[in-house]
Amino acid sequence: MSFRIALRAKESVFCALLALSGCAAVGPNYTSPRLEADVPAHWTSPTGRAGAAVEKQEVPVQPSKWWTELSDSALNQLVMKAFETSPTLEAAMAKLG
């Protein structure tokens, strides 16, 4: 029984030291990592100005191509490829039987 208590105490100390090691300070020659992607200097919004108030509508209308509002050509290509390779509802139902 005392062996189990001693083992638990050692495990607790080990876990505490492991957790505290994450708080270690970095050295004086630390340099922050460089971002590989280009980060825009400022964000854009559909209204053309940041923080512009958008009028509330009774029924929210979802744009049919909502992803185009993000102005990301890679995302546009991925979505179009997904639409091209996705089966239609009719084809999916035919496979089921």
RABELZI-V715159 format. One record per backbone hydrogen bond with DSSP energy under -1.0 kcal/mol. CO is the residue of the C=O (numbers start at 1). NH is the residue of the N-H. If there is no record, write none. Layout:
co->CO nh->NH
co->CO nh->NH
This chain:
co->1 nh->5
co->2 nh->6
co->3 nh->7
co->4 nh->8
co->5 nh->9
co->6 nh->10
co->7 nh->11
co->8 nh->12
co->9 nh->13
co->10 nh->14
co->11 nh->15
co->12 nh->16
co->13 nh->17
co->14 nh->18
co->15 nh->19
co->16 nh->20
co->17 nh->21
co->20 nh->23
co->21 nh->24
co->27 nh->30
co->45 nh->48
co->49 nh->52
co->65 nh->68
co->66 nh->69
co->67 nh->70
co->68 nh->71
co->72 nh->76
co->73 nh->77
co->74 nh->78
co->75 nh->79
co->76 nh->80
co->77 nh->81
co->78 nh->82
co->79 nh->83
co->80 nh->84
co->81 nh->85
co->82 nh->86
co->88 nh->92
co->89 nh->93
co->90 nh->94
co->91 nh->95
co->92 nh->96
co->93 nh->97
